[in-house]
Amino acid sequence: MEIKGKVVVVTGGASGIGAALVRRFAREGAGGIVVADLDLPQAQLVADEVKGLALRIDVSNEADVQAMIEEAMQRFGHVDVLCSNAGIALGGGVDASNADWQRIWEINLMAHVYGARAVLPQMIARGEGYLLHTASAAGLLSHPDSALYAVTKHAAVSLAEWLSINYGDKGIRVSCLCPQGVRTPMLLGKEGDRKSFLTEGSVSAEQVADDVVAAMRAERFLVLPHPEVHEYMQRKAADVDRWLGGMRRLRAKAEAIRKGDLEE
């Protein structure tokens, strides 16, 4: 798909990867852009840059997501591309609170369900449309520090696969964005000084947006801003036990970096 002339909705569009996508789509000549985010003032600033529509939505609330699509259709007539990009990262394992598990589940997975449910009928009726789901390399591999993040991102990847399988023959294209470290506040913290094993080798949000546009042009399912992720996937498939041992070593390294015992 070429973005030129297309109507695009981006959740989590006020900052990070979402804002970079908005700006990149604008440069591609999108016919209309909706910048949806919980932070309306920041969403408005980004929308003003691209002459788009800013909306305040809570993606964990299905009524908000439905209203977002309805307002986009009222403004632009239809929606060509929905980027379910909003997401959060919470640390913890099986001992994390039920409230944290529920919150990250609603945002990292159910928001994607709500988005597809809201936008697919009009896409199917027109015989074309594009869904971009922002997941993570953690959804293809894992995350040594957070069961919550790894599990919900795996679920997001699985949903994207299912949507492609079930709607690909109806003109609906699906891409799943799975980066490793991206230099945004989620990785670096608000002050930009958070220590993470993902900082080394991280890429800019702008590079991610460039890769997304290229993948959509080729209608490729996986978007891998870090090409090495494909190699890691192959290693995992070839020998899961060896891969798990490697992940345990990565976990030890990540913990040492966090404690300041090891430089990145």
N, C-alpha and C positions, 0 to 999 in steps of 0.2 A: 504494500500500500504506500502510496505517496501522500504525504501530509497536506500538500498544497490544496487549499479549498475545503479541507475537512473540518468538522466541528469536533473539538476535543474537550473532554472533561478530565481534570487531574485532581484527585484527592491528595491531601497533604501537600498542596501546591504552594504553600506560603514560604517554604524554606527547603534547604537540602536538595535531594534528588528531584523532588516535585517541582521546585522553583526552576531548577535547571532544565527540566523537561518542558515546562511552560515556555521559557525563553527560546529553547531550541525549536519547539513547534512553531513559535511565532516567526522565527527566521526562515522556516520552511514554507511559510505562507499559509498557515492554518486559517480557515474561513471564520472560525469563532473559537474562543478558548474560555472555559470556565475554570476558575481557580478556587477550589473548595478546601476549606481548612477550618479547624476549631478556632484559630487565631485570625479573626476577621480583619483587624487593622493591617496585619502583615500581608494577608491575602489580597487586600485591596491595593496595597503598594505594588505587589507583583502584577496584579491585574491591570493596574494603570499603565505599567510599562508596555503592555501588549494590547491595550485597548480591549481587555477582556471583561468578563463578569465575575465578580468576587462573591462567594457565598460562604456563610458560616454554617458548617455542618459537623455533627458528631457522627463519625462513620460507624460507631457501634450501635447507633440508633437507626433501625430500618426505616422509620418514618422520615428521618432526615435524609437518608439516601434516596428514597423515593421522591421526596420533594425536590432534591437537587436535580434529578433527571427530568422531572416535570418542568422545572423552571428553565432548564437548559433547552428543552424542546419548545417551550413557549417563546424563548428568546431567539433561537436559531432554527426551529422547525424540526430538527432531528439531532441525534448524536451519532457520529461516525466512530469515535474512539473513546473508550472509557479506560483511563489509567487508574486502577485501584492501587494507589501508591502509599497511602497513609499507613504507618506502622509504628510500633513502639518496641523498645528493648527493656526487658526486666531480667535481673539476675536471679539465680536460685535453682535449686533442684527439686526433688520430690517433696522436700520439706517446706517449699514456698507456700504461702497462704493460699487458701481457696480463692480469696478475693483477687490475688495477683494472677492466678491461673485463669480465672474467669475473664478478667480485664484484658489480658493479652490475647486470649482466645477470641474474644469479641472483635478486637481491632485487627489482629493479624490474619484472622481467617474469616469470621462471620461478615466482616465488612465487605470482603470479596464476594461472598455469597449474596449479600444484599444488593451489591452493585450489579452483578450479573442478572439477578432476578428482576431488577428494575429496568435494565437497558435492553435485555435480549429481545423482548417481544417486538419492539419497533425495528430492531436490526433484522430479525428473522423476516418480518413483513416486507422489508426492502431487499432482502436477499444479500445483505452485506453488512459488515461491521468488524470492529477490531477491539479485542480486550487485551490490555497490557496489565499483568499482575506483577507487582514488585514483591519478590520473595527475598531470597538470600542464598549465598553459597551454603549457609547453614541448613537450608532446606534440601540440599542435595547431599551434603556430607554430614556435619553436625556442628555443635558449638561446645567447646570444652567447659565453658563457664556457666551456661544457662540451658537447663532442660526446657524452660518455658519458651525461650526463643527458638531453640532447635525444633521442638515438637510442632509449634505453630507454623513455622516456616516450611517444615516438611508438609504439613497439611495444606498450606497455600500452594505449593508446587503440585501436589496431588490434585487439588481442585482444578488448577489450570490445565493439567493433563486431561482430566475428565471432560472439561468444557471443550477442549480441542477435539477429543474423540467423538463427542456427541453432537457438536455443532459445526465441525469443519466442513461437512458436506452440505451445509445450509448457507455457506458463504461467510461464516464467522471465523475470523482468524484470531489466534491466541498466541501471545508471547509471554514468557515468564522471565523476569529480570532477576538474576542471581549473582550479585556482586559479592566480593569479600569486603575488605575495608574501603570505605569511601570517606573522604575528608569532609565530614559534616559534624554538627554538634552531637549526633547520636554516637559517633565514634570518638571524637576528640573532647567532648564535654563543652559546656557553654564558654569556659575560659580557654579552651583549646589546649589544655595541659594534661588531659587524662592519659594514663599509660595503658597501652593495649598491645597485644601481640599482633594485631592486625594493622597497626600504624605503618610498619615497614611494608612496602609494596602497595600501600593504599593509592587510590586514584581520586581524581577530582570528580565532583558531581557533573561537571560539564563534559568530561570524558564519558561518563556513564550515559548522559543524554545523547551524545554522538553515536554511541554504540546501539542505543535503543532505536534511533532513526534508521541506522543501517540494517538492523535486524528486521524492523518493520517493512522496510523496502524489499527485503528478500523474503519476507513472511516466514522467518525462522522462529521456531518455538523458543529455544533457549537463548537468552542474552547473557553472555559471559564476559563482562569487562576485564576479568582476570582470566586469561586463557589457560593458566595452570589448573584452574578448577576442573577443566575437562580431563586433564591427566589424572588428577586426584580421584575423579569419578571412576576412571578406568582401573586405577589401582584398587579401589574399594571393591569393584565388581570382580576383579581377578583373584583377590585373596582378602576376604573380610577380616580374618583373624590378624593378619599382619597389619592391615590398615588400622584396626582397633588398637594395636600396640603402638603404632605411630601416633595415634590421637592421644593416647595416655601420656606419651612423651611431650606432645604439644601442650597438654594441659599443665604439666609440670613447668614448662617454659613460661606459659602465660601467667602462672601464679608467681613465678620468680620475677617477671617483669613488673607485675602489679606491686609487689613488695619492694621493688627497687633493688633487688639482689642481682639483676641481670639487665644489661643495656639491650635495647631493641636491636 
